[in-house]
Amino acid sequence: MNEALFTANNLWILVATTLVFIMHLGFASLEAGFVQSKNVVNILFKNSMIISIGLLTYFMYGFNLMYPGVNEGGFFGFAGFGLSLPEGDLGDITYAEGAYTYWTDFIFQGMFAATAATIVSGAVAERVKLNAFLIFAFIFLSIVYPVTGMWKWGGGWLDAAGFYDFAGSTLVHAVGGWAALAAVMLLGPRNGKYSDGHIKPIPGHSMPFAALGVFLLWFGWFGFNGGSVLSANPLSVSLVFVTTSLAGAAGAFTAFVTSWFLFKSHDLSMVLNGILGGLVAITAGADQMMPMEAIMIGGVAGILIPFSVVLFDKLKLDDPVGATSVHLVCGVWGTLAVGIFGSLAGWHQLWVQLYGSLSVGLFSFSMAFLVIWVLKKTIGIRVSPEAEKYGLDVAEHNMRAYYQ
């Protein structure tokens, strides 16, 4: 391995790592914008703690659960606690065939870890108990994310079956989306959201914050998908940048058109979530698609967003930020799209993508439902009606985001 190439590959993945970290700023801004002003401190607190929980649990055991280095084709493996630089040549330039170092591998993958729980944070905003959510995030990031990640990325049974998920439409986004669905079902809607047979909109306090968050997420997605090439290969990285951008753009456009036909209004929130839906959808196959295929995948995702939001509202599943629509619905669609478009397209691949997505979904949903149900029956998961009325900033933190 050429040492200059090794350095270039490693440096690009570290740059990509910083871009993925910026996505957490995007999530924080998006969620803060979509909640009421009385709950901004609470949502920012959760986003701050999720990063800490994600990195620490990934250091303690998550990385070695996800990448055990043994048990290829299996359901579970564990390489031990903490981080331990491999001995000899494996700890040097020969690690990962000279593409990057052991430490780079950990920190890049660690930045992904917290994302799944961040998805849940937005879905349960404005009525979940802080301590209950943090306990859930700890358990979810300790078990569900690394185990399902191992099934594909760690050489587990889904990898052996031929399941393909380039950067995590299922293994990151849908995993978080399924958990968000379980949480929303058990938590119930915000007070007054569904009353007298009507759906009452509860608008967020800052659309500028929400828009800023989406653009930060789009920016960070270049590292999320581009870094998942796991090298600085010029052709592969540049293709991923193109397909990622085109899918996000197509998602915005089709969400704009679809929401106009459905609501007869130019709904910014639908366009913002259309961008994210397109980005989520392309993530499974960003390296396999040509530009027109990326546009079609992102375009379908943008169409799905308004219909999905309406469906969840009709089912009285209250999701203040649309996380279930963006990450679950579009994550599943993007995973299936690998079997429809691109170099892997075919009936067999579509079937593999379907049962892989459903298997991960069943495990993620069941585990999240069980953990949240136990928390509900023990310490409780919902704040009091009074705390919800006056806001979680005062009730949980004794402070406000804005003082007038």
C-alpha positions, 0 to 999 in steps of 0.5 A, a space after each residue: 500500500 502506497 503511504 501517500 494513498 493511505 494518508 489521503 484515504 485516512 484524512 478524507 474519512 476523518 474529514 467525513 467524520 467531522 461532517 457527520 458530527 455537524 449532522 448532530 447540529 442539524 438535528 438539534 436545529 431542526 428539532 428545536 425549530 419544529 417544537 414550541 418555544 417552551 420546549 427548546 431547552 429540553 430538545 437541545 438537552 436531549 440532543 446534547 446527551 445523545 451524542 455523549 451516550 452514543 460515543 461512550 457506549 460505542 467506546 465501551 462495547 458498541 464498536 466491538 458488538 458491531 464489528 466483532 471480527 468473528 462469527 461471520 454469517 452469524 447473529 451476534 458476536 463480541 470482541 471485548 470491552 473498550 478499544 484495543 489497537 490490534 497488535 503488529 501490522 494490523 495496528 498499522 498500515 495494513 489495517 482495513 487493507 491500508 484504507 484507514 487506521 483503527 482509530 479512524 474506523 472507531 470515530 467514524 462509525 461512532 459518529 453514526 451511532 448516536 444518529 438512530 436515537 436522535 431520530 427518536 428524540 424528535 418524534 417524542 418531543 414535547 411530552 416525554 420524561 427526560 430521564 425515561 428517554 435517556 435510559 431508553 437511548 442508553 439501552 437502544 444504543 447499547 444493544 439494538 443499533 450495534 447488533 443490527 449493524 453487525 448483521 450487515 456491516 459486521 459480517 453477519 447473516 444479512 451480509 452473507 445473504 447479500 443484503 445491501 445497505 451502503 450507508 444506512 437507509 435501514 441500519 441507521 435511519 429505519 432502525 431509528 424510525 422503527 424505534 420512533 414508531 414504537 415510542 409514539 405508539 406507547 407515549 400517545 399524542 400531545 394534549 389537544 393534538 387530536 380532539 373532537 375528530 379533528 387534527 389540530 396543527 401545533 406549529 413549531 416556533 421557528 421555521 428558520 431554525 428548522 430550515 437551517 437544520 435541514 441544510 446542515 443535515 444536507 451538508 453533513 450527508 456528504 460525509 455520511 455517504 461520501 465517507 462510507 466509501 471508506 476511501 478517498 477513491 475519486 470516482 466513487 466519492 464524487 459519484 456518491 456526492 452527485 447521487 446524494 445531492 440529486 436525490 435530496 433535490 428531487 425529494 424537495 421538488 416532488 414534496 412541494 408538488 405533492 403537498 400543493 395538490 393535497 393541501 393547496 398550500 406551499 408548505 415549507 415543512 413538507 419541502 424540508 422533510 422532502 429533502 431529508 426523505 430523498 437523502 434518507 432514501 438514496 443512502 442505501 444505494 448511493 454508490 450503486 446509482 446513476 444520476 437519473 436513478 438517484 432522482 427517481 429514488 429521491 422523487 418517490 421519497 418526496 411524494 411519500 412524505 406528505 401522504 405518510 404524514 397524513 396517514 400517521 395523523 389519521 392513525 393519531 400517531 403524533 410525531 412533531 418533526 415527521 421523523 417516522 415519515 422521513 426515516 422509517 418510510 423513506 428508509 424502507 423505500 430506499 432499501 427496497 430501491 436497491 433491488 429496483 435500480 442500479 447495478 444490483 437490481 433484480 427480483 432476487 435482490 429485491 427479495 433480499 432487501 425486503 426480508 432484510 429490511 423487515 428483519 431489522 425492523 421487527 427486531 428494532 421495533 420489538 426491542 424499542 417497544 419492550 424497553 419503553 413499555 417497561 419504562 412506562 410501567 415502572 418510572 413512567 414515560 410521560 410528563 404531567 399535563 401541567 408540565 406539558 402545558 407550561 413547557 418542559 423547559 421549566 418543568 424539567 430544566 427550570 430555565 427557558 430558551 428565551 427570556 423576554 
